Amino acid sequence: MTDSVHAVLLGSSGLVLAGAATAADAAEAFSRPEQVAVLVLAALILTGLYLLACAIWPFANCPRCNGGGKSRSPSGKKFRNCPRCKGTGRRKRIGRRLLDHRANLTNR
């Protein structure tokens, strides 16, 4: 694509590239090690936010029963407790399981 096409696409969507005339200038703003460092830092921040959310909200809906706690019997006429969540309709999130595992290792 040419720069005029980029300008039309960016201008029509309301996006403005501040300080970068072309996409090549924007890519050369950071060197390769700096780009990797920024990506690693962003991944660490997102992981920390996810673990914080898991500490605050440790449970999610059970995927098998969609949070109802019940599943139909094989005949389809009766309900029974969901075997995966044992009728609670909730399951621990993966991040919460990691936090609990870490806590159990430090208590030994």
N, C-alpha and C positions, 0 to 999 in steps of 0.2 A: 504494500500500500504506500501511497505517497503521503507527504506531509499535509497536503491539502485535504486528503481524505481523513487523516487523523484529526485535523483541525475541525472538520465538519462533524465527525463523530463525537469528539470531545465537547465541541461547542453546543451541539444539539442536546446533549445529556446534562449540560450544566457543569461539567467537570473542567477544571482549569489546572494546568501544570504550572506551578509556581517555580520559577528559577530554572526550568529545563525547557529548552527550545524544541528538542526532539526526544524520541524514546531512547536513542543511543546516548545522549547526554545524561538522561536519568539513570541509565544502567551503569554508566561510568562514574556516577557520583560516589559510590562505595567500591572499594576493592573487594576481591573475592574473600579474603579472611574476615573482613568487616561484615560482609553479607552473611557469612556463616555464623559469626558471633551474634548478629542481630536475630537470626532465625533461632539459634539456641536459646537466647535470652527470651524471645517470645514464647518458645515452647515451655520453658521453665515457668514463666509467669502464668500461662494457661493451665499448666499442670497444677500449680499452686492454687489457682482459683477453683479448679475442679475439686481438689481435695478439700478445700475450705467449704465448698458447697456440699460435699459428701459428709463433712462433719456436722453441718447444720441440718441437712435433709438426708438422713442415712437410708431412707427407704424409697423404693419406686414400685410401680404396679407390677404384679406378676405377669410375665408375658403369656403364660399358658391360659390363665382365666381372665385376663385383662382387668385385674384388680377386683373382681367380683368375689373371689374366694370359693366359687362353686364351678364345677364342670359337670357336664351331662354324662350319664352312664352310657355304656356302649349301645344300649337299646334306644337311647335318646328320650326316654319317658321320665326318668328320675334324675335328680341332682345328687351330687356327692361333693365332699370337700375336695378341693384341688390337691392332687398329690404333691405337686411341686412346692406350694406355699403352705400346705397343711390347713387350708381354709382361711388364712388371714388376708389373702389378696395382696400381700406385700412381699417384697424381697429386698435383701440388702444390695445396695449398689456396689459395683466393683471397687470403687475408690474407698468405700467404707470398709469393705473386707480387707483391703490393704492396710488401712489405718488400724483396724482391730488386730491384724496379724503382727504389725509392728509393735503394738502395745503389749501383746502377749510375749513377744520375744524379749522385751525389756523387763518384764516382770519375772522372768525366770531366774 
